[in-house]
Amino acid sequence: MATEVTTWPYVPTLARLALALAIGLFVGIERERRQKVAGVRTFAFAAMLGAVGGLLGEAFALLALSLLGILVVLLNVDTIRSGDGAEMTTSAALLVTAFAGLLAGQGHTFTPTLLGVTTAALLAWKQPLAGFSQALAESELRSAILLAILAFVVYPVPPAGSVDPWGLILPREAWVTVILIAALGFVNYILLKRYGARGVELTGFLGGLVNSTVTVTELANRLRASGAQLSEATFRGIVLATLAMLARNAAILGLLAPRALLSSAVPLALMLAGAGAAVYTHGRRGGTTRRENPTHNTPAVDQPFLTMQSPFSLTAALKFGIIFLALRVAGTLAQRMLGTMGFYAVSVAGGVISSASAVAAAANLAAGDALPPHIAGTGAIVASLVSALVNLPVVARLAEDRTLAQRLAWVLGGIAVLGILGAFLQPHLPRP
């Protein structure tokens, strides 16, 4: 009795097997470097086993995963008997690699590749991830959990569409914006806490992503306490905070209303270029490192670190939401009753209070077709300019350094001039 032979197309089959083999080798190299029991060959065989199961069908796929499960059990029994303990991380990586191989055998490319790269990254970044998690405070971990609850559990609760007859309040759209901005602020805060103490400039940039006014206030206070020893570094830190604020506002505008971002691309690009040029042209002449005066018993200057609290909590989210809704309603009413200049007046006030809220409100209006994209983009530029210029009196009052205040006035004034120039040039370009 003749046995029927199934003919597979050679090239697609070889491509699937090659992808699975590459994923297994890629992940296995990391385990081999760490001298684990399961190394390059074991991971390659696991991926190939999954690929063959994917090629043969669902029943063989389940059989392949079952066989791998037995292998994982035997692997852990062997390591436990030898006194090395269970290889839980390696076992999990083997199972994920087998699933990636199975997907490759079924014809998928992006998903198994992403699984392989992510698995290798998680294995290789063991120390940084462990250090990062251990550095988190209990309150910050609770904030992350609360953010996830608000983003994925509470999101479906607010009604879609407007809840008032005038179309001013859209709860679900507002909630999405609040969660987006809160998430950006929380991530930037974690980065600031992890890396911000390494220098004034990095502190200024990461702090500017969270809250530029708080950052400038902290840097100015630290400059006064240091007796002007950090003057040059503080100057660069404040300019970097302004640069970060502009980049953050551009990101908010692009995420919520891409057309509004395109409508304000020229002034934003000019302001970012101006801030970047100011940072680049002013070399490191100040003390960003710890110094002591050998002839005087002056205390050493510590690296500045911002003492701001986590920007995400239920109170902070509700506060931001109230500010955002107030600016959105005020902007809509001002646009309807007073025209474009009324909306710009609200943007000025928003820049003083919170430029992120003002930009988010303008973008939200543009996304809902309640405001033309070019008007929303200009409002975002106005709010960003006001937010940058508000830092000048803060520095002049707190730092007690007249030279620094004058230098910042020239730089921030130049950034404002570039923004205004870009706003005049933008209408001459084709609108999106």
KAPEMO-V680461 format. One record per residue. N is the residue number from 1. RES is the residue in one letter. SS is DSSP state (a for helix, b for strand, c for the rest). Layout:
N,RES,SS + N,RES,SS
//
This chain:
1,M,c + 2,A,c + 3,T,c + 4,E,c + 5,V,c + 6,T,c + 7,T,c + 8,W,c + 9,P,c + 10,Y,a + 11,V,a + 12,P,a + 13,T,a + 14,L,a + 15,A,a + 16,R,a + 17,L,a + 18,A,a + 19,L,a + 20,A,a + 21,L,a + 22,A,a + 23,I,a + 24,G,a + 25,L,a + 26,F,a + 27,V,a + 28,G,a + 29,I,a + 30,E,a + 31,R,a + 32,E,a + 33,R,a + 34,R,c + 35,Q,c + 36,K,c + 37,V,c + 38,A,c + 39,G,c + 40,V,a + 41,R,a + 42,T,a + 43,F,a + 44,A,a + 45,F,a + 46,A,a + 47,A,a + 48,M,a + 49,L,a + 50,G,a + 51,A,a + 52,V,a + 53,G,a + 54,G,a + 55,L,a + 56,L,a + 57,G,c + 58,E,a + 59,A,a + 60,F,a + 61,A,a + 62,L,a + 63,L,a + 64,A,a + 65,L,a + 66,S,a + 67,L,a + 68,L,a + 69,G,a + 70,I,a + 71,L,a + 72,V,a + 73,V,a + 74,L,a + 75,L,a + 76,N,a + 77,V,a + 78,D,a + 79,T,a + 80,I,a + 81,R,a + 82,S,c + 83,G,c + 84,D,c + 85,G,c + 86,A,c + 87,E,c + 88,M,a + 89,T,a + 90,T,a + 91,S,a + 92,A,a + 93,A,a + 94,L,a + 95,L,a + 96,V,a + 97,T,a + 98,A,a + 99,F,a + 100,A,a + 101,G,a + 102,L,a + 103,L,a + 104,A,a + 105,G,a + 106,Q,c + 107,G,c + 108,H,c + 109,T,c + 110,F,a + 111,T,a + 112,P,a + 113,T,a + 114,L,a + 115,L,a + 116,G,a + 117,V,a + 118,T,a + 119,T,a + 120,A,a + 121,A,a + 122,L,a + 123,L,a + 124,A,a + 125,W,c + 126,K,a + 127,Q,a + 128,P,a + 129,L,a + 130,A,a + 131,G,a + 132,F,a + 133,S,a + 134,Q,a + 135,A,a + 136,L,c + 137,A,c + 138,E,a + 139,S,a + 140,E,a + 141,L,a + 142,R,a + 143,S,a + 144,A,a + 145,I,a + 146,L,a + 147,L,a + 148,A,a + 149,I,a + 150,L,a + 151,A,a + 152,F,a + 153,V,c + 154,V,c + 155,Y,c + 156,P,c + 157,V,c + 158,P,c + 159,P,c + 160,A,c + 161,G,c + 162,S,c + 163,V,c + 164,D,c + 165,P,c + 166,W,c + 167,G,c + 168,L,c + 169,I,c + 170,L,c + 171,P,a + 172,R,a + 173,E,a + 174,A,a + 175,W,a + 176,V,a + 177,T,a + 178,V,a + 179,I,a + 180,L,a + 181,I,a + 182,A,a + 183,A,a + 184,L,a + 185,G,a + 186,F,a + 187,V,a + 188,N,a + 189,Y,a + 190,I,a + 191,L,a + 192,L,a + 193,K,a + 194,R,a + 195,Y,a + 196,G,a + 197,A,a + 198,R,a + 199,G,c + 200,V,a + 201,E,a + 202,L,a + 203,T,a + 204,G,a + 205,F,a + 206,L,a + 207,G,a + 208,G,a + 209,L,a + 210,V,a + 211,N,a + 212,S,a + 213,T,a + 214,V,a + 215,T,a + 216,V,a + 217,T,a + 218,E,a + 219,L,a + 220,A,a + 221,N,a + 222,R,a + 223,L,a + 224,R,a + 225,A,a + 226,S,a + 227,G,c + 228,A,c + 229,Q,c + 230,L,c + 231,S,a + 232,E,a + 233,A,a + 234,T,a + 235,F,a + 236,R,a + 237,G,a + 238,I,a + 239,V,a + 240,L,a + 241,A,a + 242,T,a + 243,L,a + 244,A,a + 245,M,a + 246,L,a + 247,A,a + 248,R,a + 249,N,a + 250,A,a + 251,A,a + 252,I,a + 253,L,a + 254,G,a + 255,L,a + 256,L,a + 257,A,c + 258,P,a + 259,R,a + 260,A,a + 261,L,a + 262,L,a + 263,S,a + 264,S,c + 265,A,a + 266,V,a + 267,P,a + 268,L,a + 269,A,a + 270,L,a + 271,M,a + 272,L,a + 273,A,a + 274,G,a + 275,A,a + 276,G,a + 277,A,a + 278,A,a + 279,V,a + 280,Y,a + 281,T,a + 282,H,c + 283,G,c + 284,R,c + 285,R,c + 286,G,c + 287,G,c + 288,T,c + 289,T,c + 290,R,c + 291,R,c + 292,E,c + 293,N,c + 294,P,c + 295,T,c + 296,H,c + 297,N,c + 298,T,c + 299,P,c + 300,A,c + 301,V,c + 302,D,c + 303,Q,c + 304,P,c + 305,F,c + 306,L,c + 307,T,c + 308,M,c + 309,Q,c + 310,S,c + 311,P,c + 312,F,c + 313,S,c + 314,L,a + 315,T,a + 316,A,a + 317,A,a + 318,L,a + 319,K,a + 320,F,a + 321,G,a + 322,I,a + 323,I,a + 324,F,a + 325,L,a + 326,A,a + 327,L,a + 328,R,a + 329,V,a + 330,A,a + 331,G,a + 332,T,a + 333,L,a + 334,A,a + 335,Q,a + 336,R,a + 337,M,a + 338,L,a + 339,G,c + 340,T,a + 341,M,a + 342,G,a + 343,F,a + 344,Y,a + 345,A,a + 346,V,a + 347,S,a + 348,V,a + 349,A,a + 350,G,a + 351,G,a + 352,V,a + 353,I,a + 354,S,c + 355,S,a + 356,A,a + 357,S,a + 358,A,a + 359,V,a + 360,A,a + 361,A,a + 362,A,a + 363,A,a + 364,N,a + 365,L,a + 366,A,a + 367,A,a + 368,G,c + 369,D,c + 370,A,c + 371,L,c + 372,P,c + 373,P,a + 374,H,a + 375,I,a + 376,A,a + 377,G,a + 378,T,a + 379,G,a + 380,A,a + 381,I,a + 382,V,a + 383,A,a + 384,S,a + 385,L,a + 386,V,a + 387,S,a + 388,A,a + 389,L,a + 390,V,a + 391,N,a + 392,L,a + 393,P,a + 394,V,a + 395,V,a + 396,A,a + 397,R,a + 398,L,a + 399,A,c + 400,E,c + 401,D,c + 402,R,a + 403,T,a + 404,L,a + 405,A,a + 406,Q,a + 407,R,a + 408,L,a + 409,A,a + 410,W,a + 411,V,a + 412,L,a + 413,G,a + 414,G,a + 415,I,a + 416,A,a + 417,V,a + 418,L,a + 419,G,a + 420,I,a + 421,L,a + 422,G,a + 423,A,a + 424,F,a + 425,L,a + 426,Q,a + 427,P,c + 428,H,c + 429,L,c + 430,P,c + 431,R,c + 432,P,c
//
